[in-house]
Amino acid sequence: MRNPTSDLAASVDVSSAPHCWATKLARLALRILDGESVANIPVAKSESVKPIFDDRQLKRWHISEASLPAGSEVRYRETTVWEQYHTLILLAFAAVLLQSAIISGLLLERRRRHAAELESRGRLAQVMHMKPWRRAQRDFVVHRP
């Protein structure tokens, strides 16, 4: 049977930069070789070592990032849909807004065109109900240069 706590232990890693350790060890060795007593060299904590956590395991075990030690690094963080595709989402939203504006403009133009057609038909009906001699007189007045 598998131990469930081994997954949690596997989610923590401690990393350090090897070149930092090598430089510090070389300086300590030079101090000792120069004759300085080991008792006079203070024990120092390394700032190059930091704990690394797996975000998937932290979520699995319901451990908040606030409870992690300061300076910890969390890896394998799953990105949200917004974080991954926010540019595409904004572009799609802008396209929908642009289409809505175009459709609104077209509907307004249709309403105006329909009103103009009704007005034109009304005028045509008035002209058609005129007596023929009045129509000719009207056309003469309208088409005079």
N, C-alpha and C positions, 0 to 999 in steps of 0.2 A: 504494500500500500504506500502511496506517495504522501509525503509530509507537506501539507499546504503552506507551512511557514517557509519552506525552502524557496517557493516562488517569490515571496517578499524579500528574502535575503538576496536572491538573484537580481532583484530590481535595484539594488544599491551598488554603486561602483565608486571607488575612490580613484581619482586620476591625479596625476602630477606631471609636471613638465620635467623630463629627464635632464635637460640642459641646465635647469635651475639647480637641481640637486647636485649635479656634477660640479658646477661652479662653487657652490657653497662648501661642498666637501673638500675641494681643492684648497680653498682659502683656510679652512680649519686645519688641514694637513700642513700647510705652510706655517701656520701659527705654532703648531706643535713642534715642527721641525726647527723652527727658530728658537725653541727652548722655552716657550710659554707653558706654564703648568696647566694641566687639563682641568684642575679644580677652578682656575680663574676664568675658564670659558663658560659663559652662561648657556643654559639649555634654551633653545629658541624654537618657537612653533613656526612651522613653515606656512606661508600664505599661498604657496603654489599648489597645495593639496586641497581639493574641494570634493565634496560628495556629489555624486551624480545619481539621479533617480529616474526610473521609468514611469512615465505618466500613466501608462495603461495599468501598471500594478498599483499605483497610488489610487486610481479610481476603483480598481477591483477591491482593494482593502479599505476603501472609504477614508483615506488619509488626505487631509487638506494640505495645500502647499504652505499655508501659514504656519503649520507645525514643523516644517522642515528647518534644518539649521540655516543660519544666515550664510549667503554665498553659495547655496546649493544650485546645481544645474538640473533642470528637468528636461529629459529627452523623450523623443517619440510622442510628442504632443500631437493629438489629432486636431486638424484644423476644421473649423466650422464651414458651412456652406458659404456664409457671408465672407469669411476670411479668404476662402479659396476663389470665389467667383464674384466678388463685389463689383469689379469693373463691368463684367458682362451683365450683371443684374441692373446696374445703373444705366447701361446702354439700352437694355431692353425696356426699362421704364421710360427713358427719354424717347424711344421709338414709339411706344404706346401713346405718350403725350403728344408727340408730333402728329401721329395718325388721328388722334382725337381732334386736334386743332384743324387739320385738313378736312375731316369729315364735317365738323361744325361749320366751317366756311362753305363747303359744298352744299350743305342743307340750307344755309342762309341764302346762297345764290339761287338755289332751286325755288325757294319761297318768293324771292324777288322776281325771278323769271316768270313764275306762275301768275303773280299779280300783274306783271306787264302784259302777259298774254291775255288775261281777262280784260284788261283795259283796252288792248288792241282789238279784241273781238267785239267789245261794246262799241267802240268807235266805228268798226266795220259795219256793225248792224245799223248804227245811226245813218251811215252813208248809204247803205242799201235801202233804207226806208225813205230816203229823200225822193222827191220827184226827179225824173230824169233831167229836166232842164236845170234844176237847182244843182244837181250833181255836176253837170257840165260847167255851170257858172262857178261852182266851188273849185273844180279842177283848174279852171282858167285862172282864178285868183291865186290858187296855191302854186301853180307852175309858172307864173309870170316872172320873167327875169328881173 
